Amino acid sequence: HFFDSLSNLSLFVLPYTYTSPEMGQVQSCVEAVYDQVDRLLDFMLFKAGPTVPVPFYLVINAQKTTMFAYILGLMKYYSNWGITAHVYLALHGTYGLCWFLKHLIFPDPAWDRPLSLGGVAVGASGLAGYSAIAWMCVSSKVEHSPAVLCGAIMMHTLGVVLMMGSDSQKYFTLKYRKGLIDEGWFARCRNTNYLGEMMLYSSYAVLAGDWRAWAVLGSVWGLLFGRNMVKKDQSLRKKAGWEKYKARSWLLVPRVLI
């Protein structure tokens, strides 16, 4: 029973690599759930009220690029000049700048769509969860051991590299050639960019030392990232070479040992 449960839990991380009828039914159920999630998110972001001339990337970039000043302001307000707060400032503040550079050099066209009036509020509220993690870290004045700080920095650095590298490959490959991307950063993992983002944001939750930080991240990963990864796999199935690519890759973690 333990291994059966483990297999079911691994569906989200390693899906679409099973051929049994039972796993096929689970796959269909997961896709049906995310189809409803997709409809809900589409309505909340783009159909909740009149459309306004505010593309999604403006809301995202506003939050990302102000994180350094926001965290520094929190440190001043709470008089927290400890090493953990400084490490958090360096990591989350720098990531905001990396994200903005990414937008300038290889932007994601998915963020170009203008939001509805309600979508602006929904998007800003969702991004506020990320800002709340910074508040949790600074306001609590938590201090971590050198080993924890080292681990968070390592996880964040690797996560940024995975995210930036894979998004760059995807942008420039699709700019000149449409179709399946099954090499480079995506050779063994179909969502290296999301893996990188999850790693770097996990470092913030580690530094915050608060279960609520993981709750924020879990909701984003389960709803937004999960929906996007399932939709991507549904799209990839229609492309030439999918079956071979599926056999040697996993959804979220690299398939390197099997």
NORMO-V119805 format. One record per residue. N is the residue number from 0. RES is the residue in three letters. OMEGA is omega in degrees with one decimal (999 if undefined). Layout:
N,RES,OMEGA / N,RES,OMEGA
This chain:
0,HIS,179.7 / 1,PHE,-177.5 / 2,PHE,174.4 / 3,ASP,179.1 / 4,SER,179.3 / 5,LEU,178.7 / 6,SER,179.6 / 7,ASN,179.2 / 8,LEU,-177.5 / 9,SER,-177.6 / 10,LEU,-177.0 / 11,PHE,-177.9 / 12,VAL,-174.7 / 13,LEU,-172.2 / 14,PRO,173.0 / 15,TYR,174.9 / 16,THR,-179.6 / 17,TYR,-177.9 / 18,THR,-178.1 / 19,SER,179.1 / 20,PRO,-178.7 / 21,GLU,179.7 / 22,MET,175.6 / 23,GLY,177.6 / 24,GLN,177.6 / 25,VAL,178.4 / 26,GLN,179.8 / 27,SER,179.0 / 28,CYS,178.9 / 29,VAL,-178.9 / 30,GLU,177.9 / 31,ALA,178.4 / 32,VAL,-177.8 / 33,TYR,173.5 / 34,ASP,176.6 / 35,GLN,175.8 / 36,VAL,179.7 / 37,ASP,178.5 / 38,ARG,-179.0 / 39,LEU,-179.5 / 40,LEU,178.8 / 41,ASP,178.6 / 42,PHE,-175.8 / 43,MET,-175.2 / 44,LEU,-169.1 / 45,PHE,-176.5 / 46,LYS,-179.2 / 47,ALA,-178.8 / 48,GLY,-178.1 / 49,PRO,176.7 / 50,THR,179.4 / 51,VAL,-177.9 / 52,PRO,179.7 / 53,VAL,176.0 / 54,PRO,-174.9 / 55,PHE,-175.7 / 56,TYR,177.6 / 57,LEU,178.8 / 58,VAL,-179.6 / 59,ILE,-177.6 / 60,ASN,178.6 / 61,ALA,179.3 / 62,GLN,-176.3 / 63,LYS,-172.5 / 64,THR,179.8 / 65,THR,-176.0 / 66,MET,-178.6 / 67,PHE,179.6 / 68,ALA,179.9 / 69,TYR,-179.4 / 70,ILE,177.6 / 71,LEU,176.3 / 72,GLY,175.9 / 73,LEU,-179.8 / 74,MET,177.8 / 75,LYS,-177.3 / 76,TYR,-177.6 / 77,TYR,-178.9 / 78,SER,-178.7 / 79,ASN,179.5 / 80,TRP,-179.4 / 81,GLY,-177.4 / 82,ILE,179.8 / 83,THR,178.6 / 84,ALA,178.6 / 85,HIS,177.3 / 86,VAL,178.4 / 87,TYR,178.4 / 88,LEU,-178.6 / 89,ALA,-176.0 / 90,LEU,-174.4 / 91,HIS,178.8 / 92,GLY,179.6 / 93,THR,179.6 / 94,TYR,177.5 / 95,GLY,177.7 / 96,LEU,176.3 / 97,CYS,179.5 / 98,TRP,-178.8 / 99,PHE,175.0 / 100,LEU,177.3 / 101,LYS,179.7 / 102,HIS,-178.5 / 103,LEU,-172.0 / 104,ILE,177.9 / 105,PHE,-176.0 / 106,PRO,176.1 / 107,ASP,-177.8 / 108,PRO,179.8 / 109,ALA,-178.4 / 110,TRP,-177.8 / 111,ASP,-174.6 / 112,ARG,179.2 / 113,PRO,-178.3 / 114,LEU,168.1 / 115,SER,179.2 / 116,LEU,176.5 / 117,GLY,179.7 / 118,GLY,176.2 / 119,VAL,179.6 / 120,ALA,-179.8 / 121,VAL,180.0 / 122,GLY,179.5 / 123,ALA,179.6 / 124,SER,178.7 / 125,GLY,178.9 / 126,LEU,178.1 / 127,ALA,176.5 / 128,GLY,176.5 / 129,TYR,178.1 / 130,SER,-179.9 / 131,ALA,178.9 / 132,ILE,176.6 / 133,ALA,178.1 / 134,TRP,178.6 / 135,MET,-177.8 / 136,CYS,-173.6 / 137,VAL,-175.2 / 138,SER,-179.1 / 139,SER,-178.2 / 140,LYS,178.5 / 141,VAL,175.4 / 142,GLU,-177.4 / 143,HIS,178.1 / 144,SER,176.3 / 145,PRO,-179.2 / 146,ALA,179.0 / 147,VAL,178.1 / 148,LEU,177.9 / 149,CYS,179.9 / 150,GLY,179.8 / 151,ALA,179.8 / 152,ILE,178.4 / 153,MET,-178.6 / 154,MET,-179.4 / 155,HIS,-178.5 / 156,THR,179.4 / 157,LEU,179.6 / 158,GLY,178.9 / 159,VAL,179.5 / 160,VAL,179.7 / 161,LEU,-177.4 / 162,MET,-178.0 / 163,MET,-178.1 / 164,GLY,-177.2 / 165,SER,177.5 / 166,ASP,177.4 / 167,SER,178.6 / 168,GLN,-178.6 / 169,LYS,-177.2 / 170,TYR,-174.1 / 171,PHE,175.6 / 172,THR,-178.3 / 173,LEU,177.8 / 174,LYS,-175.9 / 175,TYR,-179.0 / 176,ARG,177.4 / 177,LYS,177.1 / 178,GLY,-176.2 / 179,LEU,173.7 / 180,ILE,-173.4 / 181,ASP,179.8 / 182,GLU,178.0 / 183,GLY,-178.8 / 184,TRP,-175.7 / 185,PHE,-175.6 / 186,ALA,-176.4 / 187,ARG,-179.2 / 188,CYS,-174.1 / 189,ARG,-179.3 / 190,ASN,-179.7 / 191,THR,179.7 / 192,ASN,178.5 / 193,TYR,175.4 / 194,LEU,178.5 / 195,GLY,179.1 / 196,GLU,179.9 / 197,MET,178.5 / 198,MET,-176.3 / 199,LEU,177.4 / 200,TYR,174.6 / 201,SER,178.5 / 202,SER,177.4 / 203,TYR,178.9 / 204,ALA,177.0 / 205,VAL,-179.5 / 206,LEU,178.8 / 207,ALA,179.5 / 208,GLY,-175.1 / 209,ASP,-178.9 / 210,TRP,-179.6 / 211,ARG,176.7 / 212,ALA,177.8 / 213,TRP,177.1 / 214,ALA,177.0 / 215,VAL,-178.1 / 216,LEU,-179.9 / 217,GLY,179.9 / 218,SER,178.5 / 219,VAL,-179.3 / 220,TRP,-176.8 / 221,GLY,-177.2 / 222,LEU,-172.6 / 223,LEU,-178.2 / 224,PHE,179.9 / 225,GLY,178.8 / 226,ARG,-176.5 / 227,ASN,-179.7 / 228,MET,178.1 / 229,VAL,178.2 / 230,LYS,178.8 / 231,LYS,179.0 / 232,ASP,177.7 / 233,GLN,178.2 / 234,SER,-178.0 / 235,LEU,-180.0 / 236,ARG,-176.7 / 237,LYS,-174.6 / 238,LYS,178.4 / 239,ALA,178.9 / 240,GLY,-175.9 / 241,TRP,-175.1 / 242,GLU,178.2 / 243,LYS,179.9 / 244,TYR,179.3 / 245,LYS,-176.3 / 246,ALA,-177.6 / 247,ARG,179.5 / 248,SER,173.6 / 249,TRP,-173.9 / 250,LEU,-169.0 / 251,LEU,177.9 / 252,VAL,-178.4 / 253,PRO,175.1 / 254,ARG,-173.1 / 255,VAL,-174.1 / 256,LEU,-175.4 / 257,ILE,999
